[in-house]
């Protein structure tokens, strides 16, 4: 069962170390994941993963390089939060095991709106 999918803005080699670290952190917690490095608008990528039922998406972007945070998006509400990379795997684990609600996660992390 796939719980999470990482999205990457473009195929920028700068993102590779962040993606590898994130993938390793998720695997340590037994969370299946896949990188979507396809071309096209991020909205279309979100729509594809929404269609197949992936509840949470994580986006690595240029802000990740600056501050080591990623965007986590919840499928049902389409709302997004900005989360430190060091906390994202544990957050996804807690969300997927119903130990934490999305509403509670939104209280703990800053909301992300398109290109702040």
ChimeraX attribute file (.defattr): number of C-alpha atoms within 10 A of each C-alpha:
attribute: neighborCount
match mode: 1-to-1
recipient: residues
	/A:1	7
	/A:2	13
	/A:3	17
	/A:4	25
	/A:5	22
	/A:6	20
	/A:7	23
	/A:8	22
	/A:9	17
	/A:10	16
	/A:11	12
	/A:12	11
	/A:13	8
	/A:14	12
	/A:15	17
	/A:16	13
	/A:17	11
	/A:18	19
	/A:19	18
	/A:20	12
	/A:21	13
	/A:22	21
	/A:23	19
	/A:24	15
	/A:25	18
	/A:26	19
	/A:27	13
	/A:28	10
	/A:29	12
	/A:30	11
	/A:31	20
	/A:32	14
	/A:33	20
	/A:34	13
	/A:35	15
	/A:36	18
	/A:37	14
	/A:38	13
	/A:39	12
	/A:40	10
	/A:41	10
	/A:42	16
	/A:43	8
	/A:44	11
	/A:45	18
	/A:46	19
	/A:47	12
	/A:48	12
	/A:49	18
	/A:50	17
	/A:51	10
	/A:52	9
	/A:53	14
	/A:54	19
	/A:55	20
	/A:56	23
	/A:57	24
	/A:58	24
	/A:59	22
	/A:60	23
	/A:61	20
	/A:62	16
	/A:63	13
	/A:64	19
	/A:65	14
	/A:66	8
	/A:67	10
	/A:68	16
	/A:69	22
	/A:70	27
	/A:71	25
	/A:72	26
	/A:73	22
	/A:74	18
	/A:75	18
	/A:76	12
	/A:77	9
	/A:78	13
	/A:79	15
	/A:80	24
	/A:81	21
	/A:82	23
	/A:83	23
	/A:84	14
	/A:85	20
	/A:86	14
	/A:87	13
	/A:88	20
	/A:89	22
	/A:90	15
	/A:91	16
	/A:92	23
	/A:93	18
	/A:94	15
	/A:95	19
	/A:96	17
	/A:97	9
	/A:98	10
	/A:99	9
	/A:100	14
	/A:101	12
	/A:102	20
	/A:103	8
	/A:104	10
	/A:105	17
	/A:106	15
	/A:107	10
	/A:108	12
	/A:109	13
	/A:110	13
	/A:111	16
	/A:112	17
	/A:113	11
	/A:114	5
	/A:115	5
	/A:116	4
